[in-house]
Amino acid sequence: MAFTRAEYAGRIERVRSRMATVGLDVLVVTFPPDLYYLTGYYVFGLYNQCTFVLPLIGEPVLQVKVTEVPGAVTKTWVNEIESWEQENEESPGYAQQAADLVAAALKARRLGDGHVGIQPRRPGLVPSIYAAIQSALPDASLTDASDLVMKVRMVKSDAEMDCLRQLQA
């Protein structure tokens, strides 16, 4: 990981604080830079769907393609990693498979009918998956949280500033 566990914990705390401010029960992160910022994990394949489910309270889960599990296990602090045998993006069942995994994670945490932040305006969440999540979670209130993590990322921590100073030197 690029930063210490404590740095990632601080990031999660700041994102959760913003989630609470806007009334979200859970944030579904699909934008690769936000995934990396929060978990330390960088998705290997350009078209590999990866999702970080961050509840306001409780343990998060990282969902990756089965071939990415070894990388996820070694490159992130996240303890719970779920995998799926991802079909080709063009396959008819692709979007539903991705949405079902997200829905199952939310329902397992009793958040399937909660206020769910999602990132529809960021690369990483294709429209077909977004529509399938809406169908899989009919009782949830989906909220555009595309900018939530970015606003947290804009304010640099001491560790991030140290890293930037080292790059500048």
N, C-alpha and C positions, 0 to 999 in steps of 0.2 A: 504494500500500500504506500501511496505517496506521502501520507501524513499519519500521525499517531492515532490510536484508538480514541484518545481524549479529544482530538480535533474533530473527528467524525461525530463523536457524541455531542459536541458543542453545536455542530451544524444541524444535527437532528433536533436538538433542543430549540434552536432558533427557528427552524421550519415549523416545528410543532407550535411554537408560540404564535407564529403568523397564522397557522391553521385555526387555532383557537380564536384568534381575533376575527377571522372571517366566517367562523361557524362551521368548519369542516370536521367531520368525524374521522375521515381517512383521506389520504392523498394517494392517487394512483399515478406514479411517475413513469413516463415512457420516453421522455426526451433524453437521448444519450448523454449530453453534457451534465444534465441534472442527476442522472443515474450515477455518473462518475463522481460528481461532487459529493453526493450523499453516501455512496457505498464504497468508492474506490475501485469499482469494477467497470471496465470498459468492454462493451459488447464487441466481440471479434468480427462477426459478419455484419455487413452493411444492412442486410435485410432480415437479420435475426431479431425477432420480436423479443424484447426484454422488458420486464415490468418490476418496479419496486413498489410494494404496497406498504405504505406507512400509516398505521393507525395513530390517532391522537394519543391513545393510551394503549400500551401493549407492545409486543414484539413485532417488528416488521418481517416481511418475507420478500425474497428476491426470486423472480420467476424467469428461468432461462431455458433455451433449447437444450436438450439432453447432451448434445456434443459440447456445450459450453460449461457444463457442470465442473469439470476439473479446474478450469480457469476461475470460475466463480468461487470455488472453495478456497483456492489459494490467494485470490486477489481482493477479498473483501472481508470485512468484519461481521457481516450479516450471518447469523447462526442458522436461520431457516432458509433453505434453498429448495425450491420446487422446480422440477423439470418437466418438459413435455416434448414429445416427438413431433417437432414442427413440420407440418406439410409445406409444400411449395406455396409461396405467396399467392400464386395464381390458382391454387386448388380451391374447389368450392367450400370445403370445410375449414379452411385456414382461419378465417376471421372468427367463426363460431368456436373453434378449438381454443384460440387465444382468449376470447371473451369468457368462455366457461371456466378457464383457470382463474381469471381475475375474480369472477363472480363467486367461485368456490372459496377463494381466500377471504373475501369479504363476508360471506355467509358463515364461514367457520369462526369468524371473529364477531359475529352478530352485528355486522355492519351493512348487511344487504339491503336494509331499508333506511340507511342513514344518509347524511349529507356527504357526498363523495366528490372530492376534487379530482379533476381529470384535465389532461393537457391536449385538447383538440387542435390548438393553433400552433403546435410544435411538431417538427418531424419526429417520428417514432410511433405516433398513433395514427394509423391509416384510417380513413373514413369508414371502411367496412368493419374494422374492429370496434370503432367507436359506436357504430350503429348496433353491432352485436352485443356490446356491453349494455347499451340502453335496453335491448330486448331481454337480456339475461337478468337484469336488475330492475324490473318494472316498478318496484316500490321505493327505489332509491331516488334521491334528489341529486342529479348530476350537475355540478357547477364547474364552469370554466376556471381552472386554476393554472392556466398556462404560464403566467408570469410570477406565480408565488415563489418558487425556488430561485428564480432569477433575481428577484428583489433581495433575497437573503444573500445570494452570491455576490451582489454588488458591494456589500460592506465586508471588507477584508478583515480576517482575524489576525492576531499577532503572528501566528505560524505562517499564514499566507503572505503577510508582508515580509517576513524573514526570507521566505522562498523567492519573492520578487526581488528583494535586495541582492540575494546571491546571484540571481540571473543577470542583474544589471552590472555586477562587478566584473 
